[in-house]
Amino acid sequence: MRKVVLSVNITMNGMMAGPNGELDWHYEYWSDEIAHESHALLQSMGAILVGRITYEAMLKHWSQVAISPYQPPKTGGMPN
């Protein structure tokens, strides 16, 4: 049976975003350790489920990324 893992950036008072939906507070606390753990978590996933806001942000970014026909897509996680 597959596991469901919840990974959320959240403040001590339970907020995920600022009053206007901004996520800039995340960058202030981002570190190499957090990057390493996030990468390891993403590498272990077979699928990812995101909410509408995250999906729209990811769609906006990834729909503009050119995919080379000479480089097959990587499977099984994030690139190293």
PLY file of the C-alpha trace (Angstrom):
ply
format ascii 1.0
element vertex 80
property float x
property float y
property float z
element edge 79
property int vertex1
property int vertex2
end_header
0.00 0.00 0.00
1.30 3.46 -0.86
1.77 6.14 1.79
0.38 9.66 1.76
2.90 12.20 3.08
1.95 15.79 3.87
4.70 18.37 3.42
3.77 21.96 4.24
5.66 25.18 4.94
3.74 26.75 7.80
4.43 29.41 10.44
4.28 28.81 14.17
0.86 30.51 14.26
-0.54 28.27 11.50
-0.26 30.54 8.47
0.86 29.26 5.06
0.84 32.62 3.27
0.76 36.32 4.05
-2.46 38.38 4.08
-2.29 38.86 0.30
-1.27 35.28 -0.49
2.44 36.08 -0.65
4.94 33.32 0.09
8.06 35.47 0.41
8.54 34.56 4.06
9.58 31.07 2.93
12.78 32.42 1.36
13.99 34.02 4.57
14.22 30.64 6.29
15.26 28.45 3.33
18.58 26.69 3.90
20.78 24.03 2.32
19.44 21.56 4.88
15.82 22.29 3.90
16.75 22.05 0.21
18.43 18.68 0.78
15.46 17.27 2.73
12.95 18.61 0.19
14.93 17.09 -2.68
15.14 13.73 -0.88
11.37 13.78 -0.27
10.64 14.60 -3.92
13.01 11.84 -5.09
11.07 9.28 -3.04
7.66 10.19 -4.49
5.80 8.33 -7.18
3.23 11.11 -7.52
2.54 14.56 -6.11
-0.82 16.08 -5.26
-1.03 19.87 -5.03
-3.83 22.36 -4.48
-5.22 24.74 -7.06
-2.99 27.70 -6.18
0.19 25.63 -6.28
-0.94 23.92 -9.48
-1.57 27.27 -11.18
1.86 28.58 -10.11
3.58 25.41 -11.34
1.62 25.42 -14.60
2.63 29.02 -15.27
6.31 28.14 -14.79
6.52 24.71 -16.43
4.41 25.59 -19.47
7.15 28.10 -20.40
10.06 25.67 -19.98
11.30 24.40 -23.32
11.75 20.64 -23.53
14.53 19.50 -25.83
13.48 16.73 -28.24
17.03 15.38 -27.90
16.83 14.84 -24.15
14.29 12.31 -22.89
12.38 13.32 -19.76
13.71 11.96 -16.48
11.46 9.61 -14.60
11.41 8.58 -10.97
11.81 11.99 -9.39
13.55 15.32 -9.67
16.80 15.68 -11.65
20.04 15.58 -9.65
0 1
1 2
2 3
3 4
4 5
5 6
6 7
7 8
8 9
9 10
10 11
11 12
12 13
13 14
14 15
15 16
16 17
17 18
18 19
19 20
20 21
21 22
22 23
23 24
24 25
25 26
26 27
27 28
28 29
29 30
30 31
31 32
32 33
33 34
34 35
35 36
36 37
37 38
38 39
39 40
40 41
41 42
42 43
43 44
44 45
45 46
46 47
47 48
48 49
49 50
50 51
51 52
52 53
53 54
54 55
55 56
56 57
57 58
58 59
59 60
60 61
61 62
62 63
63 64
64 65
65 66
66 67
67 68
68 69
69 70
70 71
71 72
72 73
73 74
74 75
75 76
76 77
77 78
78 79
